[in-house]
Amino acid sequence: MREANFDGLVGPTHHYAGLSFGNVASTRNAKLVSHPKKAALQGLAKAGRLRDLGLLQGVLPPLRRPRLDTLRALGFTGTDASVIERAFRAVPQLLSAAYSASSMWVANAATFTPSRDATDGKAHFTPANLASKFHRSLEPKQTGANLRAIFRGASFVHHEPILPQFGDEGAANHSRLAPAHGEPGLELFTFGGSVLQDGAFPKPKKFPARQSLEASHAVLTTHALDPSRTLVIQQNPDAIDAGVFHNDVVAVANENVWLLHEKAYLDQATILARVRTGWAAIGGGAPLHVFEIADADVPLEDAVKSYLFNSQLVTLSPGRMAIIAPEECRETEAVKAAIDAMIASGNSPLREVHYFDVRESMQNGGGPACLRLRVALTEGEIADVHPGAWLTPERQLALETWVGNHYRDRLAFDDLGDPKLYLEVQTAMDALEGILGFALA
């Protein structure tokens, strides 16, 4: 069994709109001029470098935008150009939401369960409903269609999104610990609050809790997970108020390594004890390496600013892992010191760090881990993946050429009102279908 990372291709409508309340970077950089071409090439460069490091690397396409059907359902009529122009004059933020390229952050695309963990022996996908944000709630149906087109065959079970009354944010609130990718794992589902038991759990005071307890339970149930190897744990409300809108902003796991901030979870000492107990039952004697970063060493503000915990942890070879971090981690003194100390300790599989410039994504609130959906697959399941989704060197070159031909260098918020952008995007997406070899939702 091997883990594959499927990175989201940054779409041609990448712009800074500040649509994601609770995401500090998104709000702070609202209305800045974006650079779609640079953003897409930065993402491809990261994905290509991970492939060159020996990892199994794929891509997930952007979703077709804008959602004119949504605008028409809200009363804007006429030609496509008229709908765009009228929506921009009346409610520009609505047009921005319809144009959003937020599907690039495919850590939110779905929750995935490897066949090793499911009691039915199948690999399961549930598209996230992303109900907490209007612009992201437009994604699930299209995401599900693309996942079904890519992950084909009887090995894969594709579920419908959880009911939108129960917010589900996908893999950004889900982690897996295991002695190796191919061994049974301990799955961790992190929730922020409850819909049906609202008064039973502490709540953040400033920002909303996006992941519901009910959605987490629904996913683990439909994915046929063994309850003895599953933990449902609560995110720290204070962390949410500090800008930790998803758990992957304060915690990341890979095989037998777990990196987390001191303030990641509510009653964290108890959570750590529960995880160690769960590990003892599945670890087979393998050590569990827990790096709990103290707030005194890396304040939560620095963790959010640098996205240290939104780095990827990847296995390069048995017993050897790398941290895939954004440049902001190298530029933040306390964070770089923490990374250097973990690697220098020499008592874990963490052996090296690679820094990447994904600044266009970072400014909109998404780091390296936001840009990828990780899936552990058997050889048979790998064979069932649509070949057009793998990032071969030849396909990477074709995608880079495609970006160069179809993406704008700069995109200002007011450019969304130009119907010419709509035509450019449709042409680009039609051309992308030819590169990937399947119809795009």
C-alpha positions in Angstrom: 0.0 0.0 0.0 1.3 3.4 -0.9 0.2 6.9 -0.1 -0.6 9.2 -3.0 -1.0 13.0 -2.7 -3.5 14.5 -5.1 -2.9 18.2 -5.3 -5.6 20.7 -6.3 -4.8 22.6 -9.5 -5.3 26.3 -8.8 -8.1 27.5 -11.0 -7.9 30.5 -13.4 -10.3 32.6 -11.2 -8.0 32.5 -8.1 -8.7 35.9 -6.4 -8.7 37.4 -2.9 -12.2 38.1 -1.8 -12.1 37.6 2.0 -15.0 35.2 1.9 -13.8 32.9 4.7 -14.6 34.5 8.1 -12.4 32.9 10.7 -9.5 32.4 8.2 -7.2 35.2 9.3 -5.2 35.3 6.0 -8.3 35.3 3.9 -9.8 38.3 5.7 -6.5 40.2 6.0 -5.8 40.0 2.2 -9.3 40.7 0.9 -9.4 42.7 -2.3 -5.6 42.4 -3.0 -4.7 41.8 -6.6 -4.0 38.1 -7.1 -1.7 36.4 -9.6 -3.5 33.3 -11.0 -0.7 32.2 -13.3 1.9 32.4 -10.6 -0.4 30.6 -8.1 -1.0 27.7 -10.4 2.7 27.3 -11.3 3.7 27.4 -7.6 1.3 24.6 -6.9 2.5 22.5 -9.8 6.1 23.1 -8.8 5.4 21.7 -5.3 3.6 18.7 -6.6 6.2 18.0 -9.2 9.0 18.2 -6.7 7.3 15.7 -4.4 6.9 13.3 -7.3 10.7 13.7 -8.0 11.3 12.9 -4.3 9.7 9.5 -5.1 6.2 10.1 -3.9 3.1 9.0 -5.8 1.6 12.3 -7.0 -1.7 13.1 -8.7 -3.8 16.2 -9.4 -7.4 17.1 -8.9 -8.9 19.6 -11.4 -10.4 22.9 -10.5 -14.2 23.2 -10.6 -15.9 25.0 -13.5 -16.6 28.6 -12.5 -18.5 30.8 -12.3 -21.6 29.0 -11.0 -24.1 30.8 -13.3 -26.8 28.3 -12.3 -26.5 29.7 -8.7 -26.8 33.3 -9.9 -29.8 32.5 -12.0 -31.5 30.7 -9.1 -31.0 33.9 -7.1 -32.9 36.0 -9.7 -30.3 37.2 -12.2 -31.6 36.5 -15.8 -30.6 37.1 -19.3 -27.5 36.1 -21.3 -24.5 34.8 -19.5 -22.8 38.2 -19.9 -25.9 40.0 -18.6 -26.1 37.7 -15.5 -22.4 38.4 -14.7 -22.7 42.2 -15.2 -26.0 42.5 -13.2 -24.7 40.3 -10.3 -21.5 42.4 -10.1 -23.5 45.7 -10.0 -26.0 44.4 -7.4 -24.0 42.1 -5.1 -20.3 41.9 -6.1 -19.5 39.5 -3.2 -22.1 37.1 -4.6 -20.4 37.0 -8.0 -17.1 36.6 -6.2 -18.5 33.5 -4.4 -19.7 32.1 -7.7 -16.2 32.6 -9.2 -14.4 31.3 -6.2 -11.4 29.0 -6.9 -11.4 27.7 -3.3 -11.7 24.1 -4.6 -7.9 24.3 -5.0 -7.7 23.4 -1.3 -8.5 19.8 -1.7 -7.8 18.9 1.9 -11.5 20.0 2.1 -12.6 18.1 -0.9 -13.5 14.9 1.0 -12.7 12.5 3.8 -11.0 9.3 2.7 -10.8 6.0 4.5 -8.2 3.4 3.1 -9.4 -0.1 2.6 -7.1 -1.3 5.3 -9.2 0.5 7.9 -12.7 -0.2 6.6 -14.3 -3.4 7.9 -15.8 -4.0 4.4 -12.3 -3.9 2.8 -13.3 -1.0 0.5 -11.8 2.5 0.1 -14.4 5.2 1.0 -14.8 8.8 -0.1 -17.3 11.3 1.3 -17.3 14.7 -0.3 -17.3 17.5 2.3 -20.5 19.5 2.4 -18.6 22.7 3.4 -21.9 24.0 4.7 -20.3 26.7 6.9 -19.3 29.0 3.9 -21.6 29.8 1.0 -18.9 29.9 -1.6 -17.6 26.5 -0.6 -21.1 24.9 -0.2 -21.3 25.2 -4.0 -18.5 22.6 -4.4 -19.7 19.1 -3.1 -21.7 17.9 -6.1 -19.0 18.8 -8.6 -16.3 17.4 -6.3 -18.1 14.1 -6.0 -18.5 13.8 -9.8 -14.7 14.4 -10.3 -13.8 11.9 -7.5 -16.0 9.3 -9.2 -14.4 10.0 -12.5 -10.9 9.6 -11.1 -11.2 6.8 -8.5 -13.1 4.2 -10.5 -13.9 0.5 -10.1 -15.4 -1.7 -7.4 -12.6 -1.0 -5.0 -14.0 2.5 -4.2 -17.2 3.5 -2.5 -18.4 7.0 -3.1 -20.9 8.4 -0.6 -23.1 11.4 -0.8 -22.1 14.5 1.3 -23.4 14.6 4.9 -26.6 16.5 5.3 -25.8 20.3 5.2 -27.4 20.9 8.6 -24.3 19.2 10.0 -21.1 21.0 8.8 -18.4 18.7 7.4 -15.0 20.1 6.3 -13.4 16.9 5.0 -9.9 15.7 5.6 -8.8 19.1 7.1 -10.3 17.7 10.4 -9.2 14.1 10.0 -5.8 12.4 10.7 -4.6 8.9 10.6 -1.8 7.2 12.6 -0.4 3.8 11.7 2.8 1.9 11.9 2.9 2.1 8.1 0.5 3.2 5.4 -0.4 -0.4 4.6 -1.1 -1.3 8.2 -4.4 -0.8 10.1 -4.6 2.7 11.5 -6.0 4.8 14.3 -8.3 7.4 12.8 -8.7 10.7 14.5 -11.8 12.9 13.7 -11.7 16.4 15.1 -14.9 18.4 15.7 -15.4 22.0 16.7 -19.0 21.8 18.1 -22.3 20.1 18.0 -25.6 20.9 16.4 -27.8 18.7 18.5 -25.9 19.1 21.7 -25.0 22.7 21.4 -24.7 23.4 25.2 -22.7 20.3 26.0 -19.4 21.5 24.6 -17.4 24.7 25.0 -17.6 27.0 22.0 -15.4 29.6 20.5 -16.4 33.2 21.2 -15.1 35.0 18.1 -15.1 32.6 15.1 -17.5 29.8 14.2 -16.7 26.1 14.7 -17.1 24.6 11.3 -16.8 20.8 11.8 -19.8 19.3 13.7 -19.6 16.3 16.0 -22.6 14.8 14.1 -20.8 14.9 10.7 -17.7 13.3 12.1 -19.8 10.4 13.5 -21.7 10.1 10.2 -18.5 9.8 8.2 -16.9 7.2 10.4 -20.2 5.1 10.4 -20.7 5.2 6.7 -17.1 4.4 6.1 -17.4 1.2 8.0 -14.7 2.1 10.5 -14.0 -0.1 13.6 -15.0 2.0 16.6 -12.1 0.6 18.6 -9.7 2.1 16.2 -11.4 5.5 15.9 -11.3 8.6 18.1 -13.6 11.6 17.9 -11.9 14.5 19.7 -12.7 18.2 20.2 -10.7 21.1 18.8 -9.6 23.8 21.3 -12.2 26.6 21.0 -9.4 29.1 21.9 -7.4 27.9 18.9 -10.4 28.5 16.6 -10.7 32.0 17.9 -7.0 32.5 17.1 -7.6 31.7 13.5 -7.4 27.9 13.5 -10.5 27.3 11.4 -9.4 23.7 10.6 -7.5 21.2 12.7 -4.8 20.9 10.1 -3.7 24.4 11.0 -2.5 23.0 14.4 -1.9 19.3 13.9 -0.6 16.9 11.2 0.1 13.2 11.3 1.9 10.7 9.1 2.3 7.0 9.9 3.9 7.0 13.5 4.7 10.7 13.7 2.2 13.2 15.1 3.1 16.9 15.2 0.7 19.2 17.1 0.6 22.5 18.9 0.1 22.6 22.7 -3.2 24.3 22.2 -4.6 22.1 19.4 -7.2 20.2 21.4 -9.6 20.7 24.3 -8.2 18.9 27.4 -5.1 17.9 25.4 -3.5 15.8 28.1 -6.5 13.5 28.1 -6.5 13.4 24.3 -2.8 12.4 24.2 -3.5 9.7 26.7 -6.4 8.3 24.6 -4.3 8.4 21.5 -1.4 6.5 23.2 -3.9 3.9 24.5 -5.3 3.5 21.0 -1.8 3.3 19.5 -0.9 0.5 22.0 -3.7 -1.6 20.5 -2.7 -1.2 16.8 1.0 -0.2 16.8 2.5 -3.7 17.0 5.3 -2.5 19.3 6.3 0.4 16.9 7.1 3.6 18.7 4.7 6.6 18.4 6.6 9.9 18.0 4.6 12.8 19.3 6.0 16.3 18.8 3.9 18.6 21.0 5.1 22.1 20.3 4.8 24.4 23.3 3.2 27.8 23.0 6.2 29.2 24.7 8.4 28.0 21.8 6.0 28.7 18.9 3.1 31.0 19.9 -0.2 30.1 18.3 0.0 33.4 16.4 3.2 32.3 14.8 1.8 28.9 14.0 -1.2 30.4 12.2 1.0 33.0 10.4 3.6 30.5 9.2 1.3 27.4 8.8 3.9 25.2 10.4 1.3 22.5 11.1 -0.2 22.9 7.6 3.1 21.4 6.4 2.9 18.0 4.8 4.6 15.1 6.5 5.6 12.5 3.9 7.4 9.2 3.9 10.3 9.1 1.5 11.4 5.6 2.4 10.8 3.2 5.4 11.9 5.1 8.5 12.6 8.4 6.7 10.2 11.3 6.5 10.3 14.9 5.3 8.5 18.0 6.3 7.1 19.9 3.3 6.8 23.4 4.6 5.9 26.9 3.2 8.6 29.5 2.9 6.9 31.4 5.7 8.1 28.7 8.1 11.7 29.4 7.2 11.1 33.2 7.5 9.5 32.9 11.0 12.4 32.5 13.5 10.6 30.5 16.2 9.1 28.1 13.7 12.4 27.4 11.8 14.0 26.8 15.2 11.3 24.2 16.1 11.7 22.4 12.7 15.5 22.3 13.0 15.2 21.0 16.6 12.9 18.2 15.5 15.2 17.1 12.7 18.4 17.5 14.8 17.0 15.3 17.6 17.6 12.2 15.5 15.2 10.1 17.5 12.3 10.0 15.0 11.8 9.4 11.3 11.9 13.1 10.6 15.1 13.6 8.7 14.8 16.6 6.4 12.7 19.7 5.5 11.9 21.1 2.1 10.6 24.7 1.8 8.2 25.8 -1.0 6.9 29.1 -2.2 3.2 28.8 -2.3 2.6 32.4 -1.2 -0.3 33.0 -3.5 -2.2 30.2 -1.7 -0.9 31.2 1.7 -2.2 34.8 1.3 -5.7 33.3 0.8 -5.4 31.0 3.8 -4.1 27.7 2.5 -0.7 26.1 2.9 0.9 23.0 1.5 -1.3 20.5 3.3 -4.5 22.5 2.3 -3.5 21.9 -1.4 -3.5 18.1 -1.2 -5.8 15.2 -0.5 -3.9 12.2 0.7 -5.1 8.7 -0.1 -3.4 5.4 0.8 -4.0 2.8 -2.0 -3.2 -0.8 -2.7 -1.6 -1.7 -6.0 -5.0 -2.8 -7.4 -6.6 0.5 -6.3 -3.8 2.5 -7.9 -4.5 0.6 -11.2 -8.1 1.7 -11.0 -7.2 5.4 -10.8 -7.9 7.3 -14.1 -4.4 7.6 -15.7 -5.0 11.2 -16.6 -5.0 12.2 -12.9 -1.4 11.2 -12.3 1.2 14.0 -12.5 3.8 12.5 -14.8 6.6 14.8 -16.0 5.0 15.0 -19.4 1.6 15.9 -17.9 3.2 18.5 -15.7 4.8 20.2 -18.7 1.5 20.1 -20.5 -0.3 21.7 -17.5 2.4 24.4 -17.2 2.0 25.2 -20.8 -1.8 25.2 -20.4 -1.5 27.7 -17.5 0.8 29.9 -19.5 -1.7 30.0 -22.4 -4.9 30.5 -20.4 -4.3 32.2 -17.1 -4.1 35.9 -16.4 -1.0 37.3 -14.7 -3.1 39.6 -12.5 -6.7 39.5 -11.4 -8.3 42.3 -9.5 -11.6 42.1 -7.7 -13.3 44.4 -10.3 -12.1 42.1 -13.1 -14.8 39.6 -12.0 -17.4 41.9 -13.6 -15.9 41.5 -17.0 -17.7 38.9 -19.1 -14.5 38.3 -21.1 -13.1 36.5 -18.0 -16.0 34.0 -18.2 -15.2 33.2 -21.8 -11.5 32.8 -21.0 -12.2 30.4 -18.1 -14.5 28.2 -20.2 -11.9 27.9 -22.9 -9.3 27.0 -20.4 -11.4 24.3 -18.8 -12.3 22.8 -22.1 -8.6 22.6 -22.9 -7.9 21.0 -19.5 -10.3 18.2 -20.3 -8.1 17.3 -23.2 -5.0 17.2 -21.0 -6.6 15.1 -18.3 -8.7 12.9 -20.5 -12.0 13.0 -18.7 -15.0 15.3 -18.5 -14.8 18.0 -15.7 -17.7 18.8 -13.4 
